Amino acid sequence: MQAATETQVIKQHLIDPEICIRCNTCEESCLIDAVTHDSRNYVVKADVCNGCGACIPLCPTGAIDNWRTMLSVEAYSVDDQLTWDVLPEEKELPAGAAEATVSEAGPQVQA
């Protein structure tokens, strides 16, 4: 796995805690164990998720079909995501970041 740089852009896969019914379908369907949970929320590990999307059509509520484009160094940690009641707003990328490469944490972002 390539080390993250300050300008590396990812599309981080997030699960909406307001819509999720905690059915465990996403975690069971993830072949690389990128989804985890606690008693409160289901979350996606940014450093594990490869953005394959296999979990998306299986979610009965659409809670898992959420993405945030961001610098990899600003990716939301699992611990942060476990505390959410709502998804955070998308952060604005710094100038020039859109041309940066995309990491394994999600689908490629086209400049």
N, CA, C and O of each residue as an XYZ file, in Angstrom:
444
protein
N       0.845     -1.186      0.000
C       0.000      0.000      0.000
C       0.885      1.242      0.000
O       1.859      1.323      0.749
N       0.545      2.187     -0.829
C       1.301      3.416     -0.963
C       1.014      4.339      0.220
O      -0.127      4.457      0.666
N       2.054      4.986      0.717
C       1.875      5.933      1.817
C       1.112      7.151      1.321
O       1.304      7.598      0.191
N       0.255      7.678      2.167
C      -0.545      8.847      1.806
C       0.335     10.085      1.751
O       1.228     10.266      2.578
N       0.074     10.922      0.780
C       0.754     12.206      0.712
C      -0.250     13.292      1.040
O      -1.456     13.047      1.075
N       0.247     14.482      1.277
C      -0.645     15.575      1.658
C      -1.591     15.973      0.546
O      -2.631     16.571      0.821
N      -1.268     15.663     -0.712
C      -2.124     16.065     -1.816
C      -2.896     14.903     -2.424
O      -3.579     15.086     -3.431
N      -2.808     13.730     -1.847
C      -3.511     12.566     -2.377
C      -5.008     12.701     -2.082
O      -5.406     12.906     -0.935
N      -5.827     12.584     -3.121
C      -7.271     12.761     -2.991
C      -7.945     11.390     -2.991
O      -7.604     10.518     -3.790
N      -8.894     11.218     -2.094
C      -9.671      9.976     -2.030
C     -11.155     10.297     -2.098
O     -11.576     11.422     -1.827
N     -11.935      9.296     -2.463
C     -13.384      9.361     -2.295
C     -13.681      8.403     -1.151
O     -13.718      7.187     -1.341
N     -13.892      8.958      0.036
C     -14.115      8.127      1.209
C     -15.555      7.662      1.253
O     -16.483      8.465      1.156
N     -15.733      6.375      1.400
C     -17.045      5.737      1.468
C     -17.563      5.874      2.896
O     -16.882      5.496      3.849
N     -18.768      6.416      3.039
C     -19.363      6.625      4.359
C     -20.760      6.013      4.417
O     -21.431      5.883      3.393
N     -21.189      5.644      5.607
C     -22.527      5.098      5.832
C     -23.327      6.129      6.626
O     -22.883      6.603      7.673
N     -24.499      6.467      6.121
C     -25.341      7.481      6.753
C     -26.014      6.902      8.001
O     -26.859      6.014      7.888
N     -25.650      7.394      9.185
C     -26.222      6.850     10.424
C     -27.709      7.165     10.597
O     -28.393      6.502     11.377
N     -28.206      8.160      9.884
C     -29.626      8.500      9.981
C     -30.510      7.525      9.204
O     -31.684      7.349      9.531
N     -29.949      6.900      8.186
C     -30.723      6.016      7.318
C     -30.460      4.545      7.618
O     -31.329      3.700      7.406
N     -29.268      4.241      8.108
C     -28.861      2.854      8.368
C     -29.787      2.190      9.394
O     -30.087      2.765     10.441
N     -30.235      0.970      9.074
C     -31.100      0.222      9.998
C     -30.316     -0.867     10.739
O     -30.903     -1.698     11.434
N     -29.008     -0.857     10.589
C     -28.103     -1.788     11.298
C     -28.433     -3.250     11.006
O     -28.470     -4.084     11.910
N     -28.670     -3.545      9.729
C     -29.029     -4.911      9.321
C     -27.811     -5.800      9.123
O     -27.949     -7.020      9.028
N     -26.616     -5.209      9.058
C     -25.344     -5.903      8.922
C     -25.066     -6.413      7.509
O     -24.067     -7.100      7.297
N     -25.922     -6.094      6.540
C     -25.725     -6.566      5.174
C     -24.408     -6.066      4.596
O     -23.702     -6.830      3.937
N     -24.063     -4.814      4.823
C     -22.828     -4.248      4.272
C     -21.594     -4.962      4.816
O     -20.684     -5.297      4.058
N     -21.562     -5.190      6.104
C     -20.408     -5.847      6.708
C     -20.292     -7.289      6.226
O     -19.191     -7.761      5.942
N     -21.411     -7.988      6.133
C     -21.392     -9.370      5.666
C     -20.987     -9.484      4.202
O     -20.361    -10.469      3.810
N     -21.335     -8.491      3.390
C     -21.052     -8.563      1.961
C     -19.665     -8.057      1.584
O     -19.218     -8.296      0.462
N     -18.982     -7.378      2.470
C     -17.666     -6.826      2.154
C     -16.606     -7.920      2.197
O     -16.321     -8.492      3.249
N     -16.034     -8.194      1.039
C     -15.062     -9.279      0.909
C     -13.696     -8.948      1.496
O     -12.867     -9.839      1.683
N     -13.458     -7.674      1.785
C     -12.145     -7.287      2.308
C     -12.228     -6.732      3.733
O     -11.269     -6.133      4.220
N     -13.349     -6.923      4.390
C     -13.549     -6.494      5.784
C     -13.310     -5.003      5.997
O     -12.679     -4.601      6.974
N     -13.819     -4.190      5.076
C     -13.679     -2.736      5.204
C     -14.789     -2.117      6.041
O     -14.702     -0.946      6.412
N     -15.827     -2.884      6.344
C     -16.953     -2.367      7.130
C     -16.894     -2.972      8.527
O     -16.646     -4.166      8.693
N     -17.124     -2.136      9.514
C     -17.155     -2.591     10.893
C     -18.268     -1.827     11.615
O     -18.891     -0.938     11.036
N     -18.510     -2.170     12.860
C     -19.567     -1.481     13.606
C     -19.346     -1.599     15.106
O     -18.537     -2.395     15.582
N     -20.087     -0.787     15.821
C     -20.206     -0.920     17.269
C     -21.698     -0.972     17.568
O     -22.490     -1.251     16.668
N     -22.094     -0.716     18.786
C     -23.522     -0.778     19.126
C     -24.306      0.404     18.559
O     -25.535      0.420     18.617
N     -23.603      1.384     18.015
C     -24.251      2.606     17.546
C     -24.274      2.746     16.019
O     -25.328      3.026     15.447
N     -23.125      2.557     15.347
C     -22.995      2.840     13.924
C     -22.230      1.770     13.155
O     -21.391      1.056     13.704
N     -22.546      1.683     11.874
C     -21.751      0.917     10.918
C     -20.888      1.924     10.180
O     -21.366      2.992      9.797
N     -19.614      1.590      9.975
C     -18.668      2.515      9.359
C     -17.755      1.778      8.384
O     -17.617      0.556      8.431
N     -17.134      2.565      7.495
C     -16.210      2.019      6.510
C     -14.799      2.497      6.844
O     -14.578      3.682      7.091
N     -13.854      1.568      6.850
C     -12.447      1.890      7.097
C     -11.845      2.458      5.809
O     -11.724      1.744      4.813
N     -11.470      3.730      5.826
C     -10.945      4.402      4.633
C      -9.673      3.753      4.117
O      -9.437      3.732      2.909
N      -8.852      3.225      5.009
C      -7.588      2.641      4.584
C      -7.729      1.211      4.070
O      -6.749      0.619      3.617
N      -8.931      0.653      4.136
C      -9.170     -0.709      3.664
C     -10.081     -0.726      2.441
O      -9.851     -1.503      1.514
N     -11.101      0.110      2.425
C     -12.083      0.128      1.337
C     -11.414      0.405     -0.003
O     -10.615      1.333     -0.133
N     -11.750     -0.413     -0.998
C     -11.198     -0.209     -2.336
C     -12.235      0.382     -3.296
O     -11.970      0.514     -4.491
N     -13.401      0.734     -2.782
C     -14.420      1.379     -3.591
C     -15.084      0.482     -4.612
O     -15.621      0.972     -5.605
N     -15.059     -0.821     -4.392
C     -15.619     -1.761     -5.376
C     -17.123     -1.607     -5.532
O     -17.665     -1.894     -6.599
N     -17.812     -1.154     -4.473
C     -19.251     -0.919     -4.540
C     -20.115     -2.155     -4.387
O     -21.330     -2.066     -4.565
N     -19.537     -3.306     -4.064
C     -20.313     -4.534     -3.931
C     -21.395     -4.430     -2.855
O     -22.431     -5.088     -2.962
N     -21.179     -3.636     -1.849
C     -22.125     -3.501     -0.750
C     -23.304     -2.592     -1.094
O     -24.375     -2.719     -0.501
N     -23.122     -1.693     -2.030
C     -24.125     -0.654     -2.298
C     -25.479     -1.206     -2.729
O     -26.488     -0.830     -2.132
N     -25.555     -2.079     -3.735
C     -26.889     -2.533     -4.157
C     -27.570     -3.444     -3.137
O     -28.777     -3.673     -3.227
N     -26.828     -3.958     -2.186
C     -27.389     -4.866     -1.186
C     -28.025     -4.137     -0.009
O     -28.816     -4.726      0.729
N     -27.691     -2.871      0.174
C     -28.222     -2.098      1.298
C     -29.695     -1.793      1.053
O     -30.031     -1.177      0.042
N     -30.589     -2.213      1.965
C     -32.020     -2.016      1.739
C     -32.486     -0.563      1.854
O     -33.584     -0.234      1.406
N     -31.666      0.310      2.448
C     -32.093      1.703      2.640
C     -31.280      2.714      1.829
O     -31.656      3.883      1.749
N     -30.188      2.285      1.237
C     -29.313      3.211      0.519
C     -28.375      3.984      1.429
O     -27.726      4.932      0.986
N     -28.295      3.599      2.681
C     -27.465      4.319      3.653
C     -25.983      4.269      3.323
O     -25.227      5.152      3.728
N     -25.561      3.248      2.591
C     -24.136      3.065      2.338
C     -23.652      3.782      1.077
O     -22.452      3.786      0.803
N     -24.539      4.374      0.321
C     -24.164      5.021     -0.936
C     -23.839      6.499     -0.726
O     -24.510      7.376     -1.269
N     -22.804      6.761      0.068
C     -22.370      8.115      0.384
C     -20.853      8.199      0.271
O     -20.136      7.290      0.689
N     -20.381      9.286     -0.292
C     -18.951      9.480     -0.529
C     -18.559     10.905     -0.191
O     -19.357     11.829     -0.351
N     -17.340     11.084      0.273
C     -16.789     12.415      0.498
C     -15.422     12.463     -0.181
O     -14.550     11.645      0.110
N     -15.241     13.422     -1.084
C     -13.961     13.628     -1.734
C     -13.123     14.513     -0.832
O     -13.550     15.599     -0.439
N     -11.916     14.039     -0.504
C     -11.092     14.758      0.459
C      -9.637     14.363      0.325
O      -9.305     13.395     -0.360
N      -8.782     15.108      0.973
C      -7.384     14.726      1.055
C      -7.279     13.498      1.951
O      -7.970     13.401      2.965
N      -6.419     12.570      1.575
C      -6.298     11.334      2.355
C      -5.881     11.593      3.795
O      -6.276     10.850      4.694
N      -5.091     12.631      4.026
C      -4.669     12.940      5.393
C      -5.818     13.467      6.251
O      -5.698     13.551      7.473
N      -6.941     13.826      5.601
C      -8.115     14.314      6.332
C      -9.235     13.276      6.392
O     -10.348     13.594      6.809
N      -8.949     12.041      5.980
C      -9.976     10.995      5.995
C     -10.529     10.823      7.406
O      -9.801     10.925      8.394
N     -11.824     10.561      7.476
C     -12.459     10.352      8.774
C     -12.041      8.998      9.336
O     -12.100      7.982      8.644
N     -11.625      8.996     10.578
C     -11.224      7.743     11.225
C     -12.460      6.928     11.599
O     -13.571      7.454     11.667
N     -12.251      5.657     11.838
C     -13.329      4.791     12.306
C     -13.877      5.329     13.628
O     -15.092      5.371     13.823
N     -13.005      5.733     14.518
C     -13.450      6.254     15.816
C     -14.340      7.483     15.652
O     -15.345      7.620     16.350
N     -13.975      8.381     14.727
C     -14.818      9.560     14.473
C     -16.186      9.135     13.953
O     -17.215      9.593     14.449
N     -16.193      8.251     12.943
C     -17.447      7.827     12.325
C     -18.386      7.143     13.315
O     -19.604      7.277     13.204
N     -17.842      6.428     14.261
C     -18.670      5.723     15.235
C     -19.445      6.678     16.142
O     -20.406      6.261     16.788
N     -19.050      7.936     16.202
C     -19.735      8.908     17.069
C     -20.788      9.727     16.334
O     -21.510     10.498     16.966
N     -20.892      9.581     15.018
C     -21.783     10.440     14.226
C     -23.258     10.139     14.431
O     -23.664      8.984     14.563
N     -24.056     11.215     14.455
C     -25.513     11.116     14.383
C     -25.979     11.460     12.976
O     -27.029     10.993     12.533
N     -25.196     12.282     12.270
C     -25.455     12.676     10.883
C     -24.118     12.690     10.134
O     -23.051     12.799     10.738
N     -24.203     12.578      8.814
C     -22.990     12.671      8.002
C     -22.468     14.103      7.986
O     -23.257     15.048      7.992
N     -21.155     14.273      7.966
C     -20.608     15.623      7.856
C     -20.771     16.149      6.430
O     -20.873     15.372      5.480
N     -20.794     17.453      6.296
C     -20.815     18.080      4.977
C     -19.485     17.815      4.282
O     -18.466     17.582      4.931
N     -19.512     17.854      2.961
C     -18.273     17.666      2.204
C     -17.362     18.872      2.405
O     -17.808     20.019      2.369
N     -16.072     18.590      2.619
C     -15.078     19.644      2.777
C     -14.626     20.111      1.405
O     -14.582     19.327      0.457
N     -14.295     21.373      1.304
C     -13.778     21.912      0.052
C     -12.310     21.523     -0.080
O     -11.533     21.665      0.864
N     -11.936     21.029     -1.264
C     -10.546     20.673     -1.513
C      -9.711     21.933     -1.702
O     -10.196     22.918     -2.259
N      -8.456     21.914     -1.242
C      -7.578     23.053     -1.491
C      -7.297     23.193     -2.988
O      -7.409     22.224     -3.739
N      -6.939     24.386     -3.409
C      -6.627     24.640     -4.816
C      -5.547     23.676     -5.287
O      -4.544     23.477     -4.602
N      -5.753     23.081     -6.453
C      -4.779     22.162     -7.028
C      -4.926     20.732     -6.582
O      -4.316     19.845     -7.179
N      -5.709     20.468     -5.558
C      -5.836     19.107     -5.042
C      -6.599     18.199     -5.999
O      -6.373     16.989     -6.007
N      -7.488     18.753     -6.796
C      -8.285     17.940     -7.716
C      -7.421     17.238     -8.748
O      -7.837     16.221     -9.303
N      -6.229     17.754     -9.019
C      -5.339     17.127     -9.983
C      -4.492     16.031     -9.351
O      -3.775     15.324    -10.059
N      -4.564     15.879     -8.041
C      -3.748     14.886     -7.340
C      -4.240     13.478     -7.640
O      -5.356     13.281     -8.121
N      -3.394     12.513     -7.349
C      -3.765     11.118     -7.555
C      -4.744     10.661     -6.491
O      -4.868     11.282     -5.435
N      -5.434      9.575     -6.779
C      -6.425      9.034     -5.867
C      -5.882      7.751     -5.263
O      -5.304      6.926     -5.971
N      -6.064      7.576     -3.961
C      -5.559      6.396     -3.280
C      -6.532      5.228     -3.392
O      -7.594      5.334     -4.006
N      -6.145      4.123     -2.787
C      -6.959      2.918     -2.778
C      -8.216      3.071     -1.945
O      -9.065      2.180     -1.979
N      -8.379      4.149     -1.203
C      -9.499      4.300     -0.296
C     -10.818      4.557     -0.989
O     -11.843      4.702     -0.322
N     -10.822      4.618     -2.289
C     -12.085      4.813     -2.985
C     -11.887      4.916     -4.471
O     -10.759      4.873     -4.962
N     -12.988      5.054     -5.196
C     -12.915      5.163     -6.644
C     -12.119      6.397     -7.064
O     -12.032      7.372     -6.318
N     -11.552      6.349     -8.238
C     -10.755      7.466     -8.719
C     -11.594      8.707     -8.931
O     -12.745      8.638     -9.363
N     -10.999      9.836     -8.621
C     -11.615     11.134     -8.855
C     -10.987     11.686    -10.123
O      -9.763     11.756    -10.235
N     -11.803     12.070    -11.059
C     -11.302     12.637    -12.311
C     -11.203     14.151    -12.180
O     -12.137     14.797    -11.704
N     -10.087     14.711    -12.596
C      -9.864     16.158    -12.525
C     -10.620     16.863    -13.637
O     -10.557     18.087    -13.746
